[in-house]
Amino acid sequence: MRSSLTRRVVGTAAAVLTIAALSTSPPATAADAPYDVLVFSKTAGFRHDSIPAGIQLIRDLGAANSFTVTTTEDSAHFTSANLSRYESVVFLNTTGDVLNATQQTAFESYVRGGGGYVGIHSASDTEYDWPFYGELVGTYFTSHPAIQQATVRVENRAHPATAHLSPAWTRTDEWYNFRGSVRSTARVLATLDESTYSGGSMGADHPHTWCKPVQSGRSFYTGSGHTQASYAEAGFRAMVLGGIRYTANRADADCRPENGYTTLYNGSTTGWTQVGPGGFTNSDNTLTSSGGMGMLWYSAKEFRSYSLKLDWRMPGDDNSGVVLGFPVGSSADSALANGHEVQIDATDTADKTTGAIYGFKGADQAARDAALNPPGEWNTFELLVEGERLQVFLNGALINDFTNTDPARSLASGHIGIQNHGTGDDVSFRNIRIKELGGTVPRTGPITGASGKCVDVSGGSTADGTRLQLWSCNSGVNQRWTVNGSTLRAFDKCMDVSGTANGAAVRLWTCNGSGGQNWTANANGSLVNPQSGKCLDANGGGSADGTQLIIWSCHGGTNQRWTLP
């Protein structure tokens, strides 16, 4: 039965699947709690002869990896009662209009409420007239050249669907062109290198595989899977398994959109300096610690106000950390004395385990445990430093929010490093990247009401006019707001009011500098739109999920009180 709270069970090795010579062999991972998957392969257009091979693949994966598989081409399965049986639904090479309006409503509610969706190949050639489906997949198919060999560039090697792959993956398939990039709404995991084949039409940024949160649900899509031979390839089989595990909430990943980051390490250690005993091996674009206690630090530059992201994995009960805000020339010990360490450690005291600011503040352990992949699997940290404030995101979920008050230390400027803790503490790192935020420090996080609910962009849509509403807080990208001057921004668009009268709807809109996009925070928690002189208001004093946000004459009520990041 579907339950988003069912967690991964530590014990036996999970993936019986063999992955030959794709990248460094991962440690054994823990067995998943059993779950159920529905495979839907109805076609109302072109029908792929690879569908039977795809069904057999997913059955094989299920038999080896703790999930049962139900297959159907009957749209009548799409009822709320029936869908509630499954943690994830796979659209396997579907085409055309395959669900009626009632079935569409049931499936949309299922996904928004926490269900999973996996789209394989022509799943993007499906339901062109259903807006939610376009949002769920991210884009639609437009054309393809002849079947041929091409190189897939894997840009995210932390997601369970792509962690096993090398940075360049060469294979033969039918390569889709899409209506547009999904980079603004999804985390791109892999792209197509159009220089390696003929017929690509999207240029240098040609997304091929991606993932995204959809309110409480999860979506994964890959353009691969046209040929029968695809379903016998170890790399593709492992990708499908990873996509299913992610969408079924058996593995976590940061699937928020990611743009504007500069690579600090992705195979090259130029700009990095090792201090102290021990060090890091550098293989397969992966740094792995050994010996210590030492530190590999980025000596080429110090940073002020930034978002630092990196992927990490520990094989067991190991110890490492990310050190921030220390001065140039520091030893491993003095960096810890003058900066702050974000800890990586499976077991220790609350202020010294994974996600803690070492010795200062423990992580929210419930949030941490819900987001943490077990030893043997990759995790992603985002360390957001804004002045003396440090927020720690694990696989996209906020798990710690710390403000430095120690006058001997400062997060506001300094260098960054990764720790090699000691013999036997073998922690690996990949894809270290940073986005500098500039001199004006924007603040990013949720906007919460007095009801405890979050300001939410309905459906995670980026379209102008998308309603803003209250929704249970879930750390989704559609609840992540940036306070930028007098504007409040999500998806690089602004919180906007449609008029000046009581009841005017509050919505998402392209930032244009108009008065309807300015907001002033008052000491009583109100957010006032100066153009209208009215307050941001939860309509009717409601607090239920989906309550529309409006403006209303300011009265100081609880439905007009907000906490900004």
C-alpha positions in Angstrom: 0.0 0.0 0.0 1.2 3.5 -0.8 2.7 5.4 2.2 5.1 8.2 1.8 6.2 7.7 5.4 7.5 4.1 4.8 11.2 4.4 5.2 14.1 2.4 3.8 15.0 -0.7 5.9 18.7 -1.2 6.7 19.8 -4.8 6.3 20.3 -7.0 3.2 21.8 -5.8 -0.1 19.1 -4.2 -2.3 20.1 -4.3 -5.9 20.6 -7.7 -7.3 21.0 -6.0 -10.6 24.5 -6.3 -12.0 26.1 -3.2 -13.4 29.2 -4.0 -15.4 32.0 -1.6 -15.9 29.9 1.6 -15.9 31.7 3.4 -13.1 33.3 2.7 -9.7 31.4 -0.1 -8.1 29.3 1.2 -5.2 29.1 -0.4 -1.8 26.1 -2.7 -1.1 23.0 -0.7 -0.2 20.1 -1.5 2.1 17.0 -3.4 1.1 13.9 -1.3 0.5 10.7 -1.8 2.4 8.3 -3.6 0.0 6.2 -1.5 -2.3 3.9 -1.7 -5.3 4.3 -0.4 -8.9 1.7 0.0 -11.6 3.0 -0.2 -15.2 0.7 1.5 -17.8 1.5 0.9 -21.5 -1.7 2.0 -23.3 -1.2 3.6 -26.7 -3.5 5.7 -28.8 -0.8 6.5 -31.4 2.4 4.8 -32.4 3.0 1.6 -30.6 6.6 0.6 -29.7 7.5 -3.1 -30.2 9.8 -2.7 -27.1 6.8 -2.6 -24.7 6.9 -6.3 -23.9 10.7 -6.0 -23.2 10.0 -3.0 -20.9 7.3 -4.9 -19.0 9.6 -7.8 -18.5 12.4 -5.6 -17.3 10.3 -4.0 -14.7 9.0 -7.4 -13.5 12.6 -8.6 -13.2 13.6 -5.4 -11.3 10.6 -5.9 -8.9 11.5 -9.5 -8.2 15.0 -8.6 -7.3 14.3 -5.3 -5.5 11.4 -5.6 -3.1 8.5 -4.3 -5.3 5.5 -6.0 -6.9 4.5 -5.1 -10.4 1.0 -4.8 -11.9 0.7 -4.2 -15.6 -2.2 -2.8 -17.5 -3.5 -1.1 -20.6 -6.9 -0.5 -19.1 -7.4 3.1 -18.2 -10.2 2.1 -15.7 -7.3 1.4 -13.2 -7.0 5.1 -12.8 -9.3 5.7 -9.9 -8.4 7.2 -6.6 -9.1 3.9 -4.7 -7.0 1.8 -7.1 -4.1 4.2 -7.4 -3.8 4.4 -3.6 -2.4 0.8 -3.8 0.8 1.9 -5.6 3.8 3.9 -4.6 4.7 4.7 -8.3 3.1 4.5 -11.7 5.2 3.9 -14.8 4.0 5.3 -18.1 5.9 2.8 -20.4 6.0 4.1 -24.0 2.4 5.4 -23.9 1.2 7.6 -26.8 -1.7 9.8 -27.4 -4.7 10.5 -25.2 -5.0 7.5 -22.9 -7.1 8.8 -19.9 -10.5 10.5 -19.8 -11.2 13.6 -17.7 -12.3 11.6 -14.6 -9.2 9.4 -14.8 -7.0 12.4 -15.3 -8.4 14.0 -12.1 -7.8 10.9 -10.1 -4.2 10.6 -11.3 -3.4 14.3 -10.7 -4.7 14.0 -7.1 -2.6 10.8 -6.7 0.6 12.6 -7.7 0.0 15.8 -5.9 -0.8 13.9 -2.8 2.5 12.0 -2.8 2.4 9.4 -5.6 5.2 8.8 -8.0 5.4 9.0 -11.8 8.0 7.4 -14.1 7.9 8.3 -17.8 9.9 6.3 -20.3 10.6 7.4 -23.8 7.3 8.2 -25.6 5.6 9.0 -22.3 6.4 12.5 -23.5 4.3 11.8 -26.6 1.2 11.5 -24.5 -1.7 13.7 -23.4 -0.8 16.9 -25.2 -4.0 18.6 -24.2 -3.8 17.9 -20.5 -1.9 20.8 -18.8 -1.1 18.8 -15.6 0.5 16.1 -17.6 2.7 18.6 -19.4 3.7 20.0 -16.0 4.3 16.4 -14.7 6.6 15.4 -17.5 8.1 18.8 -17.9 7.8 19.1 -21.7 6.6 17.2 -24.8 8.2 15.3 -27.7 8.5 17.1 -31.0 10.7 15.0 -33.4 13.5 12.5 -33.6 16.1 11.5 -36.2 17.0 7.9 -37.2 18.1 5.4 -34.5 21.9 5.9 -34.1 24.7 6.0 -31.5 25.1 9.1 -29.4 26.8 10.2 -26.2 24.8 11.1 -23.2 26.5 13.5 -20.8 25.7 12.7 -17.2 25.7 15.9 -15.2 24.1 14.6 -11.9 25.8 11.4 -10.6 24.1 11.5 -7.2 20.6 10.6 -8.2 19.9 6.9 -7.8 19.0 6.7 -11.5 22.4 8.0 -12.7 24.9 7.4 -9.8 26.2 4.2 -11.5 27.0 5.9 -14.8 30.2 7.4 -16.0 30.2 11.1 -17.1 30.0 10.1 -20.7 27.6 7.3 -21.7 27.7 6.1 -25.3 24.8 4.0 -26.5 22.3 3.5 -29.4 18.7 4.6 -29.2 16.1 6.9 -30.8 17.0 10.4 -29.6 14.1 12.8 -28.9 13.9 16.5 -29.5 11.5 18.3 -27.1 9.5 21.5 -27.2 11.9 23.2 -24.8 14.3 22.8 -22.0 13.0 21.7 -18.6 15.9 23.2 -16.7 13.9 26.0 -15.0 11.4 23.5 -13.4 13.3 20.2 -13.1 16.8 18.9 -12.1 18.4 17.8 -15.3 20.3 14.5 -14.7 21.7 13.9 -18.2 21.9 15.7 -21.6 22.5 14.7 -25.2 25.7 15.8 -26.8 24.4 16.8 -30.3 27.9 16.9 -31.7 28.0 13.1 -31.4 25.0 12.3 -33.6 22.9 13.8 -36.4 19.4 15.3 -36.1 19.5 17.1 -32.7 17.7 20.4 -32.7 18.0 21.8 -29.2 21.6 22.9 -29.3 24.2 22.9 -26.4 21.6 22.3 -23.7 19.5 19.2 -24.7 18.0 17.6 -21.6 17.5 13.9 -21.9 16.8 12.6 -18.4 15.4 14.6 -15.4 13.5 14.5 -12.2 11.3 17.0 -10.3 9.0 17.3 -7.3 5.3 17.9 -8.0 3.8 19.2 -4.7 4.1 16.1 -2.5 4.7 13.8 -5.4 7.8 12.9 -7.5 8.4 12.7 -11.2 11.2 11.1 -13.2 11.5 11.0 -17.0 14.0 9.6 -19.5 14.0 9.9 -23.3 15.7 6.5 -23.6 13.9 3.3 -24.2 12.8 3.1 -27.8 14.6 -0.1 -28.8 14.1 -3.6 -27.5 17.9 -3.8 -27.0 17.7 -0.9 -24.5 15.9 -3.1 -21.9 18.8 -5.6 -21.9 21.5 -2.9 -21.2 22.8 -2.9 -17.6 23.1 0.9 -17.5 19.6 1.5 -18.7 18.1 -1.2 -16.4 19.8 0.4 -13.4 18.5 3.8 -14.5 14.9 2.6 -14.6 15.4 1.0 -11.2 16.7 4.3 -9.8 13.9 6.3 -11.2 11.3 3.9 -9.7 13.0 3.9 -6.3 13.1 7.7 -6.3 9.5 8.2 -7.3 8.4 5.5 -4.8 10.1 7.4 -2.0 12.6 4.6 -1.4 15.6 6.8 -2.3 16.0 10.5 -1.9 17.6 13.1 -4.2 17.7 16.8 -4.7 15.4 17.3 -7.7 15.0 21.1 -7.4 16.0 23.0 -10.5 19.7 24.0 -10.5 21.1 26.9 -12.5 24.0 29.3 -12.3 26.5 27.1 -10.4 30.3 27.1 -11.1 32.2 23.9 -10.8 34.9 23.7 -8.2 35.6 20.0 -8.5 34.3 17.5 -11.2 37.5 15.5 -11.8 40.1 18.3 -11.7 41.7 19.3 -8.4 43.1 22.6 -9.8 42.7 25.2 -7.1 42.6 22.7 -4.3 45.3 22.2 -1.6 45.8 19.3 0.9 46.8 20.1 4.4 47.5 17.7 7.3 48.1 13.9 7.1 46.2 11.6 4.7 44.4 12.8 1.7 42.0 12.0 -1.1 42.2 9.6 -4.1 40.9 11.1 -7.3 39.2 8.6 -9.6 36.1 8.5 -11.8 35.5 12.2 -11.0 35.2 11.2 -7.3 37.3 12.2 -4.3 37.6 9.5 -1.6 39.2 10.3 1.8 41.9 8.3 3.4 44.0 8.8 6.6 44.0 12.0 8.5 43.0 14.2 10.2 43.5 16.4 7.2 41.6 18.7 4.8 41.4 19.4 1.1 40.6 23.0 0.8 39.8 25.3 -2.1 42.7 27.7 -1.9 42.1 29.6 -5.1 39.3 31.8 -3.7 37.4 32.7 -0.6 33.7 33.2 -0.7 31.0 35.4 0.8 27.3 34.7 0.6 26.9 31.6 -1.6 25.1 28.3 -2.2 27.6 25.4 -2.1 26.4 22.1 -3.4 28.2 18.8 -3.3 27.4 15.1 -3.5 28.7 12.6 -0.8 28.6 9.0 0.1 29.8 6.9 3.0 30.1 3.1 2.9 29.2 2.6 6.6 29.7 4.3 9.9 32.3 6.8 8.6 33.2 10.4 9.5 33.9 13.5 7.4 32.5 17.0 7.0 32.5 20.2 5.1 34.4 23.1 6.7 33.3 26.7 6.0 34.4 30.2 6.8 38.1 29.7 7.7 41.0 32.0 6.8 43.6 31.4 4.2 46.5 29.3 5.2 44.7 27.4 7.9 45.8 23.9 9.1 43.2 21.2 9.4 42.9 21.9 13.1 42.8 25.7 12.9 40.2 25.6 10.2 37.9 23.7 12.7 38.8 26.3 15.4 38.1 29.3 13.2 35.3 28.0 10.9 32.3 25.8 11.1 32.0 22.1 10.1 28.8 20.6 8.7 29.2 17.1 9.9 28.9 13.8 8.0 28.8 10.9 10.5 26.3 8.1 10.7 26.4 7.8 14.5 27.5 10.4 17.1 25.9 12.8 19.6 23.1 15.0 18.2 25.4 18.0 17.7 28.0 15.9 16.0 26.1 13.7 13.5 25.1 14.1 9.9 23.7 17.6 9.2 24.9 19.1 12.5 26.9 22.2 12.8 29.7 20.4 14.7 29.6 21.2 18.4 27.0 24.1 17.9 23.7 22.9 16.6 22.2 19.5 15.8 20.1 18.9 12.7 16.3 18.5 12.8 16.7 14.8 13.2 13.2 13.9 12.0 13.7 15.9 8.8 17.2 14.6 8.5 16.2 11.0 8.8 13.4 11.4 6.3 15.7 12.8 3.7 18.9 10.7 4.3 19.9 7.9 2.1 21.5 5.0 3.9 25.2 4.2 3.8 26.3 3.1 0.3 24.0 5.6 -1.5 24.8 9.1 -2.6 23.4 12.2 -0.9 23.5 15.9 -1.8 24.2 18.8 0.5 23.3 22.4 -0.2 25.0 24.7 2.2 23.4 28.1 1.9 25.5 30.9 3.5 24.0 34.4 3.8 26.1 36.5 6.1 26.3 34.7 9.4 23.4 32.4 8.6 23.9 28.9 7.4 21.1 26.7 6.1 21.8 23.0 5.5 19.6 21.2 2.8 19.9 17.4 2.5 18.6 16.0 -0.7 16.6 19.2 -1.1 15.1 19.2 2.4 16.0 21.9 5.0 17.5 20.0 8.0 19.4 22.8 9.9 19.2 26.6 10.2 22.0 28.1 12.2 23.2 31.6 12.8 26.8 32.1 14.0 27.1 34.3 17.1 30.7 33.3 18.0 32.9 36.4 17.6 36.0 34.2 17.1 34.4 32.7 13.9 32.7 34.1 10.9 30.6 32.5 8.1 30.4 35.8 6.3 33.7 35.2 4.4 36.3 32.5 4.2 37.4 29.4 2.4 35.7 26.0 2.1 37.2 22.5 2.5 36.3 18.8 2.8 37.7 16.7 5.7 39.6 13.4 5.6 39.0 12.4 9.2 41.1 9.3 9.7 42.0 5.8 8.7 38.8 3.8 8.1 36.7 6.9 7.7 36.2 6.6 3.9 33.8 9.2 2.6 33.5 10.1 -1.1 32.6 13.4 -2.8 31.5 14.3 -6.3 30.4 17.4 -8.2 31.4 20.2 -5.9 29.8 23.5 -7.2 29.0 26.9 -6.0 26.8 29.9 -6.8 27.9 33.2 -5.4 25.0 35.4 -4.4 26.6 38.8 -4.7 26.8 41.8 -2.4 23.1 42.1 -1.6 22.2 39.0 0.4 18.9 37.5 -0.7 17.2 35.3 1.9 15.8 32.0 0.7 13.4 29.6 2.3 9.7 29.0 3.0 7.1 31.7 3.8 4.9 30.3 6.6 1.6 31.5 7.9 0.4 31.5 11.5 -1.4 28.3 10.7 1.9 26.5 10.1 1.2 26.1 6.4 3.5 27.3 3.7 2.9 29.7 0.8 2.8 27.4 -2.2 2.9 27.8 -6.0 0.0 25.6 -7.2 1.3 22.5 -8.9 4.8 23.9 -9.1 3.8 25.6 -12.3 5.9 28.5 -13.6 3.1 30.0 -15.9 2.1 33.6 -15.4 -1.1 33.7 -13.3 -0.5 30.5 -11.3 -2.4 30.8 -8.1 -0.6 31.1 -4.8 -2.1 29.1 -1.9 -1.6 27.6 1.5 -0.3 24.0 1.6 1.3 21.7 4.1 5.0 22.5 4.2 7.0 19.9 2.3 10.4 21.5 1.4 9.4 21.5 -2.3 10.9 24.0 -4.7 7.4 25.4 -5.2 7.5 26.5 -1.5 11.0 28.1 -1.7 10.9 31.9 -1.8 13.7 34.4 -2.1 13.3 37.8 -0.4 15.0 40.1 -3.0 14.6 43.7 -2.0 10.9 44.5 -1.9 10.0 41.4 -4.0 9.2 37.8 -3.1 10.4 35.4 -5.8 9.9 31.7 -6.7 11.0 30.1 -9.9 12.6 33.5 -10.7 9.1 35.0 -10.9 7.4 37.4 -8.5 4.6 37.3 -6.0 2.1 39.5 -7.7 -1.4 40.8 -6.9 -4.0 41.0 -9.7 -5.7 44.2 -8.5 -6.1 46.6 -5.6 -9.6 45.7 -4.3 -10.3 43.4 -1.4 -10.2 39.8 -2.6 -7.8 40.4 -5.5 -6.0 37.2 -6.2 -2.3 36.8 -5.4 -0.4 34.9 -8.1 3.0 34.2 -9.7 4.0 36.5 -12.5 7.0 37.6 -14.5 8.9 40.2 -12.5 8.2 43.6 -14.1 8.9 46.2 -11.4 5.2 47.1 -11.0 3.6 48.1 -7.7 1.6 44.9 -7.6 4.9 43.1 -7.0 6.2 45.1 -4.0 5.7 43.9 -0.4 6.6 45.4 2.9 7.1 43.2 6.0 5.8 44.8 9.2 6.7 44.0 12.8 3.3 42.4 13.5 4.0 39.8 10.8 1.8 41.4 8.1 3.0 41.7 4.5 1.6 44.8 2.9 1.3 45.6 -0.8 2.0 49.3 -0.8 0.2 49.9 -4.1 -3.1 48.8 -2.6 -2.3 49.4 1.1 -3.8 45.9 1.7 -2.3 42.8 3.4 -1.5 39.3 2.2 -4.4 37.2 3.4 -5.5 33.6 3.5 -9.0 33.8 2.0 -11.7 33.5 4.6 -9.3 32.9 7.4 -8.9 29.3 6.0 -5.9 27.1 6.7 -6.8 24.0 4.6 -4.5 22.9 1.9 -5.4 24.8 -1.3 -6.7 28.0 0.5 -6.3 30.8 -2.1 -4.1 33.8 -1.1 -5.6 37.2 -1.7 -5.2 40.8 -0.5 -7.6 42.3 2.1 -7.8 45.3 4.3 -5.2 44.9 7.1 -6.8 43.8 10.4 -4.0 42.0 12.3 -5.7 38.6 12.2 -3.8 35.4 12.2 -4.5 34.8 8.6 -2.5 37.9 7.8 0.6 37.0 9.8 3.6 35.6 7.9 7.1 34.5 8.7 9.7 35.3 5.9 12.9 33.3 5.4 
